[in-house]
């Protein structure tokens, strides 16, 4: 399925008369050919530590859920002790997403079958069937990054005001978002993304309204659709089991389930918002034009597996992420005018001071269309 719109998009290379001509590659394959010889062979070998990280962080969550099930037996004065562990659980959710993300790109386990099972263990916490993840993320998003056919891009001004578009407008950082909407959205946007994608994939072939709730509808095979349904049922059963273990008691359920997942989703989505929303739409899949990397403290990069190196990830999705800092240095030296990198604070400031709907490839506009900003933004 495609997206029909009046939006004109731009090539990933500069196209206006005053822009300098592109020097070097403009596709993922082109960058890979030039850059791979500059990196050590071990950068492309499987890294089993991602599997260990998945198991460790699943164990952290299991421990937290077990503690929460007995929380009402704790003395009242001891309850604040559980709050720091809630933050540890929230970080476990973030690491599970990032470690499983790496694993499903082939960086830890090469076999398709084992990779899917371990992927299921990690993504179940995030309400994401691994078969759907492979379709929407590995195939569609990486194959068509920030193009009209990328289901993870922002909506177009010309697209209908579906509930998916309205929720994104109310939730994502922009110069129009309300504080309450942003606060709610940080914890709920990941879940909403999954829900709208599941509905589009499972019902889109029969119900047009379901297909168009995502920015760019895409199809899956019948076998994939069946696998997604089965995985989703298993995920629902797992979450129902966790809730049953904790019990339908407000405080334990909030501290042991609601807050860890909500805060974890919020941290993950804060990273994800910066990845592409500040970039123009493009015809060519040029990771230096359609992606932004973040400059974050070293301890945070260590904790979150260098997920801030997002340009690097789109150049080599299956690469061992421990080598992304080395790749960043090479990109800065080889393509200093093209490589896009911002501090976390600057990236967030730009998101909060610009509209979110694409009018064309280089222009984002407000909901009413009265305010517009040209992309890409000038460097600070």
N, C-alpha and C positions, 0 to 999 in steps of 0.2 A: 504494500500500500504506500502511496506517496502523499505528499502534502501539496495541495493546490493553493497558491497564494499569488499576490501581486508583488511580493517582496523581491527586489533585485539584490543579488549578493555579489560580493567582491572576491576576486582571486586573492590567494594568500600572499601574493607578492604586491609591492606598491604599484598603484596603477594611475595615480594622478600625475600631471605633467611635472609638478615640482618634486615628486618623490624620486629618489635615486633608483636606478635599476637594481634588481636583485643580483647578488653575487653569491653563488653557491646553490645548494639543493633547496627544494621547496616541498618535498614529500618525505614521509617517514622512511621509505626505502632509500631515498637519496642520502638522507642524514646517516642512516645505518651503514651504508657502504663507505662513507667518508670517515665515520667515527669509530667503527668497530676495531679497525687495526690499531687505534690509539689506546685501546683499553686492554688490560691483561686477560688472558683466557679464563681465569677463575671468576671473573665478573659475570660469566654466562653459564657457570656450572650450578647445578641444583643446590639449594641451601636448606638442608633438613631442619634448621633451627626454626623455620616458620611453623612447621608441624608441631614442634615442642611448644612454641608460643601459644598456638591454638589450644593445646591440651592444658597448659598452665593457667590460662585465663578462663577456660571453661571450669577448671577446678576452683578458681577464685569465686566465680559466680555461684557454683554449687555450694561452696562453703557459706557464702553470704545468704543464700536462700535457706539453707539449713538453720543458720543462726536466726534469721528472721522468723522462722516457724516457731521458735521458742522465745521470741522477743518479749512477749507479755509476761513471761516468767522472771524477767530481769527486774531488779530493784529500780525504782523510778530514777534515782540519781545515776544509775549506770547507763541509762538510755543514750545520753550524749556520746558515749563511747562508740556506739554503732555508727554515728554520723560520718566519722572519718573513713570507716570501712565502706560506707555507701559511695564515697568518692573513689575508693580503690576499685569497687565494682564497676562504677561508671567508666573508669579508664580501661578496665578489662573489656568492656563493650567496644570501645574505640580500637583497642589493639586487636581484638578479634576481627573487626571489619578490615583493618589494614593488613593483618597477617593473612587472612583468608583471601583478600584481594590479590596479594602477591602470589599466594599459592595457586589460585585459579588462573593466573597468567603463566603458570608452569615453572615458577622460580624455586619450588621446593620438591614437588613430586612430579615426575614426568608421565607416569601412567594415567590415562584418562579416568579409568574406573576408581582407583584409590583417591585421585584428586577430587572427584565429585563427592565421595563419601566424607572425606575430611572437610571439604567445602561446605557440605550440608551441616556438619556439626558446628562450624563457625558462623554460618549465615543464618541458621535457625534462630539464634538470639536476636537477629536483626530483621526477622520476618521476611526474609528474602530467599525464595527457592533457588538453588544453585543453577538449575537449568534456565530459569528466567534471567539470572545474573549473566550467564554466559551469552544469552541472546542480546540483552539490552546493553550490557557493558562491553564485553569483549568484542562482540561482533558489530553491533550498531554504533555504539559510542566511539570505540577506537577506530572503527573502519570509516566513520563519517564525522569526525570530531567537529563540533560547532558548525555544522552545515545544515541545510534545510531538512535533511533526513536523519539528523541526530535527535533521538527522543529525549536526551538530557539537556538540550539547549533551552534558552528562554523562549517564551511565546512571541509570536509576531503580532504587531498592532492589528493586522488584517484578519487574524484568526478569530473565530467566534468566541464570545465570552462564556465558555463552558465553566463548570464548577472547578475544574482543574486549573484553568487560567485565573479564575477569581481567587482561589485559595493561594495560588502562587503570588498573585499581586498583593494579597493581604499578609503573607508570611515572609517573603524574601526581603533582604535588605535593599532599600532604595530610598530616594528622596521623598517618597510618598508613604512609606510604611508607617503604621502607628506603633507606638511602643508596646502596647498590649499584644498586637498582632505579631510583632517580631518576637516577643518573649514566648508566646505560645508556639509560634512557628519553629523556633529553634529546637524545641523538643518534639514537635509533631511532623515537621516537614519531611523527614526521612520516611516515616510511616505513610504519609500521604503520597509520596513519590511511589512507594511500593504498591499501594492500593490502586492508584490510577493506572499504573503499568500492568498490574495483574488483570484489572477489569478490561483494559484495552486489548490485551493479548487473548484473554479467554472469551470475551464477548464481542470483540470488534468485528469478527467476520459475520455476525448476525445482527448486531445493533450498531448503527452508524454513530449514534451519540456516544457509545462507549469507546469506539475507535478514536474519536476526535478529542477525547479528554487529555491526551498526551500531546506535547508540542509537535511530535512527528510520529504518526502511527507506523508500526512495523509488524510483519507477520512472523509466525513460527510454524514449524511443521506439525502435523498431527501427532507424531510421536513426542515432540517437545511439549506440546500442549498437555498431553496425558501425563508426562513426567512432572510438569509444573503443578497440575492438580494434585497428584499423589504427594509430592513434596510439601505442598501447602497444607494438606490435611495432616501430615505428620507434624509440621510446625505448629499448627493450631493445637494438636494434641499435647505437644511438649509444653507450650505456654499454659495450657489448661492444667497440666500436671504440676507445673511450678506454682501456679496460683492456688491449686488445691493443697499443695504441701505447705505453703505459707498460711493459707486459710483466708477466708473473706473477712479479715479484720483490718480496719482502716490504717492504723499506724504501722503494723508489720508489712502490710501490702505496699504502703507508700515508701517506707524506708528500704525495703528489701527488693521491691520490683519496680514500682513506678519511677522513683527518683534515679536509681542506677541506669535504667534504660533511657529515660528522658534526658538526663545529663550526658550520657554517652552519645546518644543521637545528636545532641546539640553541639558537642565538640566536633564530631565527625562532619556534620553539615556545615560548620563554620569553615572547615578546610575546603569542603566541596564547593561552597559558594564562590570562593576565590579562583577556582580552577579555570573557568572559561567565561564567566559572566561579564568580564571587563574586556573581552576580545570581540572583534568583528566576526560576523558570519563569513564563511569562505567556501569557495568551490573546491580548492585543493586542500588536502589534509596535511597542512604544514604545522607541526607542533610548536614551532617558534612563533607562529602568528596566532594560533588558536588556543594557546595555553599560557598560564602564568605560574611561575614558581614563587615560593615565599622565602623570605630571609628570617629564620627563627633561631632562637637560642639553641646551642648544641645539645643541651640536655633534653629539650623538647623533641628535637629530631631523633635523638637516641631512643626516647620513650615511644615515639610514634613512627619508627621505622622509615624515617626520611620521607614521609608522605608529602612533606612540603615541597619536595623536588618534583613538581608535576610536569614541567616541560621534559625533564629527563625521563620521567616514566613514559610519556607518550613517544619518545624517541625509541626507547628499549623497554617495552612493557614487561618482558619476562626476565629482565636483568636482575641480578642480586642487588637489592636496594642499598646494601652497605657501600656500593661503589658509586652511588649517585653523586655524592660530593665531588669525587674525582671527575665525573662526567660534567658536572657543573663548571668546573674550572676550564675544561676543554671547550665547552660551549661558549663561555665568556671570552676565551682567547680567539676562538675560530669565528664566532658570529657576534661580536660585541654590539652591533647596531640592531640586531634582530632579537636576541635573547631577552625575554621579559621576566623580570624579577622585582618583587616589591617586598617591603617589610610587612609583617602581619597588620600592623596599625595602619599603614598607608593603604593597603588593599581594602581593609574594612572601611576606611574613610571614603575611599572612592566608591565603594558599593553603596554607602549610605547617602551619597551626594549626587547620584546619577539615577535616571529612570531605568526600567528593566525590560521594556518591550521593544523588539526590533521593528523599525520602519523599513529599513533596507540593510544591506550588509554592513554599512559603516555608521548607522544612526540608530540610537535608542531613544524612545520617547515615553512620555508619561501616559497614564491610562486615557486621559482626554485627548492626547496628541498635541497639547499646547506647548509643552516643554520638550526640547530635543537636545541631544548631546552627540557629538561626533566621536567615533572610535577609530583607532585606539587612542586612549588619553595620552597626553604628553607626559614624559617622565618627570618625576619630582626633581 
